[in-house]
Amino acid sequence: MIEVRNLTKEFKETKALDNVNLTFEKGQIHGIIGRNGSGKTVMLKVICGFMAPTAGEVYIDGKLYSPSMLRKNLGMIIESPGFIGVKSGYKNLCYLASIQKKIGKEQVKEAMRTVGLDPESKKPVKKYSMGMRQRLGIAQAIMEDPDILLLDEPMNGLDNHGVEDIRQILLSLREAGKTILLASHSREDIAILCDTVTEMEAGRAQRKEGIQPEPPIAPEA
C-alpha cells in the first residue's frame, strides 16, 4: 500500500501539490486524471523520488520510504522515455538492467516480447516510431518485475491495437498483485482499467466514485 501524507510541492509562488493525502491499495490500478498542469506528473515524480517534496511524506506498507529504497522495487514511465538513440531497444534495456543487476538477458527479451517488440531487431531506437518507443518504455518499466508501477500516459503514441495490448498487460499485472498508478487523459482507459480514480486540479486531489468513458460521436445525418 502506498500512502502520501500532506504532500506539498512548491515552485516559487506556485503550489504544484497542495497538501495531498491519498492511499493507494496494493493489487489495484489507481487512475489519476486532470488537465495539464493539474499536478499529476509532479505527484508521480515526488513519489518515485525524482523531486523532493516541500512538505509531506510517502509511506509504503506503513513505513516511511526514502527515494533510494523505493526505486529498488519500482518501475516507471514518467514523461517521454529517454533512450540511447543509436543503440537497439534490446541494448538499451540491457544497459538499464545492468544498473541493479536483478535480471539477465532472457528477462530483458521476455519483457520486449510481452510488449510486442522483437529483441533480435538491430534497428536503433532513433528509428523507432513513437508507438515503438512507448512500448520500449513499458518494457523497461516491467522487466525487473517490480511490485509498484508508476505510469504517466503509457498509451501515448499507440494505435488502437497497441492500446488494447497494453491494457491487457496492465490487467494481467493487477491480477499478479502489482500496484499501479496510472495517470491518463483517456477517460476510456481509466474507466476500463482502474479500481479507483483520483482527480487532480490545481495541485489538489479528490477521490472520485468512478468515471465513464466519453460517449461515441453520433454520425452526421
N, C-alpha and C positions, 0 to 999 in steps of 0.2 A: 504494500500500500504506500502511495506517495501522498504526503501532506505538505501543502505550502501554508505557512502561518505568517500573517501580517506582512506579506511580501510587498515591498515598495521599491521602485526603481525610478530615480530622478535624473534627468538630464537638464542641468541648469534650472530653468523655471518650469520645465515640463515634467509631469509625472506620467511616465510610461506605464507604471504599475502603481496602483493606489490602494494599499492595504488589502491585498488579495488573500482570501482564506478559502482553500479548496482541499477536498480529499478525493483521490483517485484510487478506487479499489483495485486490488490485484485481479488479474484474469479477465479484464474488461477492456473494451475500446472506448475511450473517452474523447468525444468530439469537442473541438474548440472553434467557435465561429466568431466572426467580426470583420468589420471593414479594415482596409489598410490603415495602419497606424493605431489600431484599437488596443494593441498590447499583446497579441497572440504570440508573435515571434519573440518578443522580449521575454515573455514568461518562460518559453521553452529554453531560451539562452541562459536565463538565470538558473533554471532547474538543472541544466547539464553543466553549469559552471563556466560557460563562455563569458558570462557577465557576473560581476559581484552585485548583490542587491544593496540598495541604500539602507534598507532595514528588512527584517524578517528572516525566516529560516526555511529550509527544506528538510523534511524528515522522510526516511524510508523505514517502514515497519517499526515506527515509533522511535527510531534512533536518528539523531542529528547527523547528517551526512555532509562530508566535505566534497568538493568537486572531484578531487582525485580519486576518492573512494567510489563515488557514484559512477564515474566513467568506466570503471572496470567491468561493469555489468550493464552497460547501456549501449544501444545502437541508435543512430540518429541520422535524419536528413533535416538540416536547417538551412533555408535559402538554397541557392543553387549549389549542387555538389561540385567540389573542385577536384580535378584530376590532372595528372601529367599528360598533356595533350599528345606528345609524340610516342607514348607507350600504349600498348594494348590494354583493354579492360582487365584482362587476367593479370598482366604485370602490375597494373595499378593496385589491384586488390591484394596481390602477394606482398607488395611493399607495405601496405597498410596492416596486413596480418602479421608482418614481421615485428611490428612495434610491441605488441603484447605477447606474441608467440603462444597464443592459445590454440591456434588451429594450424593445419597444414594445407598442402596444395589441394588435396582431394576435397576438403571442406570449402575451399575457395571455388573450385569448379562446380560443386554441387549448388552453392548459392547462386552462381551465374545461371546454371541450368534452371533453377527454380523460377527465376525472373524472366526466362526466355532468351537468354544470351548464350552464345557459343564460346566456351572458354578456350577453344582451339583457334579462334579467329585471330589473325595478326593485325587486323585493322586498328590503327591508332585512334585513341579517343577523340582527337581533334576532328576526325571524320565521322564521328557518331552523329546521328540525328538527336534532337532534343529528347525525344522519347527514349532512345537507347541510353543516353546519359542518365536519364531519370531511373531507368531500370538498373543501371550500374550502381547508382546511388542507393537504391533499395537493397541491392545485393550486399553492398558494404555494410549496410545497417544491420542486416540479419545474419551475416556469415559467421559471426562468433557466438551465435545462439544466446543473445542477451535476454534477460528477464524483462527489461524495460526498453520500449521503443518510443522515441520522440520524433514524430514525422510532420514536417511543415510542408503542406501542399505536395504530398507524394505523387499525386496524379498529374501534375503539370507536364504538358507536352505529350501525354499518352493518347493514342487513338482509342476508340471505343473498345476494341479487343484488348488493348493493353490495360485499360481501366478495369475491365472485368477480371483479367488475370490477377492484377494486384489486389483487387477486392477479395478474391478467393484466397490469396496468400494471407492477407490480414485476418480473415475469418479463421483460417487454419491455425495461425499463431495464437489467436484468442483461445481456441479450443485446447491448445497446448499449454495454456496458463499464463501467457505473456500479458503484460500490462502495456497498453498502447495509448499514447496521447497523440491525437490526430487533429492538426489544425488544417482547415479546409474552407475554401469559398463555396464548395459544391454542396448545396442542400441535399442533393440526391445521395452523395457519398455518406454524408452524416446520417441521413435517415436510414440508409440500408445497413450501415456498419456499426453504428455507435450505441452503446448501452447508456451513456449519459451525454448530455450536451451542456456546454458552458458557453455563454455569450459574453464576449468582451466588448466594452465600449469605453473609450477614454480612460483606459487603464483599470477600469473596474470590471469585476467578474460576477456574473449571475447564472446560477444553475437553472436550466430550463427543463420543463417536463418532457419535451420531445420536439421534434421538428419534422415537418412534412416536406417531401420533395416538391419542387415547383410543378404546377400542372402543365401538361403539354399545351403548346400553342395550337389553337384550332386553325385549320386551313382556311384560307380566304374563300368566300363564296364566289 
